[in-house]
Amino acid sequence: MTKMTACVVQASPVAGDTIATIAKAAGLIAECARKGAQLAVFPEAFIGGYPKGASFDIRIGMRTPEGREEFAQYYKCAVDVPGPATKALGEAVREAGIFLTIGVIERAGGTLYCTVLFFGPDGRLLGKHRKLMPTAAERLCWGFGDGSTLTAIDTPWGKMGAVICWENYMPLLRMVMYDKGVSLYCAPTADDRDSWAASMRHVALEGRCFVLSACQYLTRADFPSNMRNLISDDNGQVLMRGGSVIINPLGQILAGPDFTGETILCAELDMDDVVRGKFDFDVAGHYARPDVFKLVVEERPQLAVTRAAD
């Protein structure tokens, strides 16, 4: 199968309501299928929420009861993987009959992770990727992923993987994904700057892959009311303005970037363009020069406790 249709969803969660957000996601997944998509990509932290403008009332060397309560409420919006949320998303995906890549806030023990989940058209959860490096103040509320979730999923059109937001500025991480043969490079993000599209064009050219980048369109009204926002208290204030985009392996923009509001971008992808692009540049192949450069990747889970029985 050399051609397929992909959709990138630019939308916001329902403020502070994970069940309602999953229902919204199910409707958007169905809409992508009606548009003829075989794959849909959702933004970073779509389920659970991206807390743009939150501080959890932290100062260096000090936490407050109010900030702890904000984190507790945010924790309640996160999802277990697997769990009821992944089951509900899987049912929506199965009804639509498409592949899905979607950003969630995952809870594991007392830690939250910025995670991407992959679902197959039969509704099965195929894998996940945890963000390796939370950016700046994201470290206040998210833990660090490890190399065990540098995931690449098989699809009829080639390998699919995800690199989240500013992970895309980590050259060695990109090289790992290129070496895994990712043709469908999903980039869920919260970066709505004009420069983001240029970065995605670079990734597409460098990896000779299709890049599907989804960003939320988020207003203050879409932000939890029980969480202080340091940007604005005006419900009409735009906190994240989108900029979602689809790019082909030669860096040509197929759809977007869009800054107008919630939308679904669609494009037909000719997967032979991946091979056509690698004719003169295969970053993990004939252009790699392993006699000069080598990358060692640790893909074993980094566990705090290892039991002898294991």
C-alpha positions in Angstrom: 0.0 0.0 0.0 1.8 3.1 -1.2 -0.8 5.8 -0.6 -2.8 6.7 2.5 -4.7 9.7 4.0 -3.6 11.1 7.3 -5.3 13.6 9.6 -3.8 15.9 12.2 -6.3 17.1 14.8 -5.9 20.6 16.2 -8.3 20.9 19.2 -8.4 21.4 23.0 -9.4 19.1 25.8 -12.5 19.8 27.9 -11.3 21.8 30.8 -10.5 19.5 33.8 -12.8 16.7 32.6 -11.1 13.6 31.3 -14.2 11.7 30.6 -15.7 14.5 28.5 -12.3 14.9 26.8 -12.3 11.2 25.8 -15.8 11.6 24.4 -14.6 14.6 22.4 -11.7 12.6 21.2 -14.0 9.8 20.1 -16.0 12.2 18.0 -12.9 13.7 16.4 -11.6 10.2 15.6 -14.9 9.3 13.9 -14.7 12.6 12.0 -11.2 11.7 10.7 -12.5 8.4 9.5 -15.4 10.1 7.7 -12.8 12.2 5.9 -11.2 9.0 4.6 -8.2 8.9 7.0 -6.3 5.8 7.9 -4.3 7.6 10.6 -5.1 10.4 13.0 -2.6 12.3 15.1 -3.7 14.3 18.2 -1.7 16.9 20.1 0.6 16.5 23.1 -1.2 16.0 26.4 -4.7 16.1 24.8 -6.0 13.7 27.4 -5.2 15.0 30.9 -4.3 18.5 29.6 -1.2 20.6 28.9 -1.0 23.1 31.9 0.2 26.1 30.0 0.4 29.1 32.3 0.3 27.0 35.5 3.0 27.2 38.1 1.7 24.9 40.9 2.8 27.8 43.1 6.4 26.7 43.2 9.4 28.8 44.1 12.9 27.4 44.4 13.2 25.7 47.7 9.5 26.2 48.5 6.1 24.5 47.9 2.7 25.6 49.2 -0.5 23.7 50.2 -2.3 25.5 47.3 0.2 24.2 44.8 0.0 20.7 46.1 -3.8 20.8 45.8 -3.5 22.0 42.2 -1.1 19.1 41.4 -3.6 16.7 43.1 -6.4 17.9 40.8 -4.1 17.6 37.8 -3.2 14.1 38.9 -6.8 13.1 38.9 -7.1 14.2 35.3 -4.3 11.8 34.2 -4.9 8.3 33.0 -3.6 4.8 33.8 -2.0 3.0 30.9 -3.6 0.6 30.3 -6.8 1.4 32.0 -10.4 2.6 31.5 -9.3 5.6 29.4 -7.3 3.4 27.0 -10.2 1.0 26.7 -12.5 3.8 25.8 -10.1 5.2 23.3 -9.6 1.8 21.8 -13.3 1.3 21.3 -13.5 4.6 19.4 -10.5 3.6 17.3 -12.0 0.2 16.5 -15.3 1.8 15.4 -13.4 4.2 13.2 -11.0 1.5 11.9 -7.9 3.7 11.8 -4.5 4.0 13.5 -4.3 6.6 16.2 -1.4 8.5 17.8 -2.6 10.6 20.8 -0.9 12.5 23.6 -2.0 11.8 27.2 -0.8 12.5 30.7 0.0 9.1 32.2 0.1 8.4 35.9 2.3 5.7 37.3 2.6 5.5 41.1 3.0 9.1 42.2 4.5 10.3 39.0 3.0 11.8 35.9 4.5 11.4 32.4 3.8 13.2 29.2 3.1 10.2 27.0 2.0 9.3 23.5 -0.2 6.2 22.9 -0.5 4.2 19.7 -3.6 2.3 18.7 -4.3 0.0 15.8 -7.5 -0.1 13.8 -8.7 -3.1 15.8 -8.6 -0.9 18.9 -5.6 -2.6 20.5 -3.1 -0.4 22.4 0.1 -1.1 20.4 2.6 0.8 22.5 3.5 4.1 24.0 6.3 6.7 24.2 7.1 8.7 27.3 8.7 12.1 26.8 12.4 11.7 27.6 13.0 15.3 28.6 10.3 17.5 30.0 11.1 21.1 29.0 11.9 23.8 31.5 9.0 24.1 34.0 7.4 20.9 32.7 9.8 19.2 35.1 7.7 20.6 38.0 4.9 18.2 37.2 6.2 15.4 34.8 8.7 12.7 35.3 11.4 11.6 32.8 10.9 8.8 30.3 13.6 6.3 29.4 14.9 4.5 26.4 12.5 1.6 26.8 9.7 3.5 25.1 11.5 4.7 22.0 8.7 2.9 20.2 8.2 2.3 16.5 4.9 0.7 15.4 4.4 -1.4 12.2 1.7 -0.1 9.9 0.8 -1.1 6.3 2.6 2.1 5.1 5.8 1.7 7.1 7.0 2.3 10.7 5.2 5.0 12.8 6.7 6.6 15.8 6.4 9.8 17.9 8.8 12.4 19.1 7.1 14.9 21.5 7.6 18.7 21.3 11.1 19.8 22.1 12.4 16.2 22.0 12.6 17.1 18.3 15.5 19.4 19.2 17.5 16.4 20.5 19.6 15.2 17.5 20.5 11.8 19.0 16.9 11.0 19.7 15.9 11.9 16.2 18.7 9.6 14.9 17.3 6.7 16.9 13.9 7.1 15.3 15.5 7.4 11.8 17.5 4.2 12.5 14.2 2.5 13.4 13.0 3.3 9.9 10.2 5.6 10.9 8.3 6.8 7.8 5.4 8.3 9.7 7.0 10.7 12.1 4.4 12.0 14.5 5.3 15.2 16.4 2.6 16.0 19.0 3.6 19.4 20.4 2.7 22.4 22.5 5.0 24.7 20.5 2.8 27.2 18.6 5.6 29.5 17.5 6.1 30.5 13.8 9.5 28.8 14.0 8.0 25.3 14.7 7.0 24.7 11.1 10.6 25.4 10.0 11.8 22.8 12.6 9.3 20.2 11.2 10.4 20.9 7.7 14.0 20.2 8.8 13.0 17.0 10.5 11.2 15.8 7.3 14.2 16.6 5.1 16.7 15.1 7.6 14.7 11.9 8.1 13.2 11.7 4.6 9.9 10.9 6.4 6.4 12.3 6.6 6.0 14.6 9.6 2.6 15.0 11.2 2.7 17.6 13.9 -0.4 18.3 16.0 -0.8 21.2 18.4 -3.7 22.2 20.6 -5.8 25.3 20.0 -6.3 26.3 23.7 -8.1 29.2 25.3 -8.3 30.2 28.9 -11.8 28.8 28.9 -10.4 25.4 28.0 -8.0 25.6 31.1 -9.1 24.1 34.4 -10.9 26.6 36.6 -9.4 25.2 39.7 -5.9 25.9 38.6 -4.3 29.3 38.7 -3.1 30.6 35.3 -0.3 33.1 35.2 -0.9 34.2 31.6 -4.5 35.4 31.9 -7.8 35.1 33.7 -9.7 36.2 30.6 -11.6 33.2 29.2 -11.2 34.5 25.7 -7.4 34.6 25.9 -5.7 32.2 23.5 -3.1 30.2 25.4 -2.0 28.0 22.5 -2.8 29.0 18.9 -2.2 25.8 17.0 0.1 25.7 14.0 -0.4 22.0 13.2 1.2 20.9 9.9 1.8 18.0 7.6 5.1 17.8 5.6 6.4 15.4 3.0 9.9 13.8 3.0 11.3 16.6 0.8 10.2 19.3 3.3 7.2 20.4 1.3 4.2 21.5 3.3 1.1 19.4 2.4 -1.3 21.0 5.0 -1.1 23.9 7.4 0.2 25.5 9.5 -3.2 26.6 10.8 -3.7 29.2 13.5 -7.4 29.9 13.0 -8.9 27.7 15.7 -9.9 24.0 16.1 -9.6 22.1 12.9 -8.6 18.8 11.2 -5.9 18.9 8.6 -5.8 16.1 6.0 -3.4 15.1 3.3 -2.8 12.2 1.0 0.6 10.7 1.6 2.5 8.8 -1.2 4.8 6.6 0.8 7.0 6.0 -2.2 8.2 9.6 -1.6 10.1 8.2 1.4 12.2 6.1 -0.9 12.5 8.8 -3.5 13.9 11.1 -0.8 16.4 8.6 0.4 17.9 8.3 -3.1 20.4 11.1 -2.2 20.2 11.2 1.6 19.7 8.4 4.1 20.8 9.7 7.4 20.9 6.3 9.1 22.2 4.5 5.9 24.6 5.6 3.2 25.0 9.1 4.7 25.7 7.9 8.2 29.5 7.4 8.3 29.6 4.9 11.1 33.4 4.7 10.7 33.5 8.2 12.2 30.3 8.5 14.3 28.5 5.9 16.5 25.5 6.2 18.7 24.9 3.8 21.7 21.3 3.6 22.9 20.1 2.3 26.2 16.7 0.7 25.7 16.4 -1.3 28.9 13.8 0.1 31.5 15.5 2.2 34.1 13.8 0.8 37.3 14.3 2.3 40.8 13.9 -1.2 42.3 14.9 -4.5 40.8 13.8 -7.6 42.6 16.0 -10.7 42.6 13.0 -12.8 41.7 12.7 -10.9 38.4 
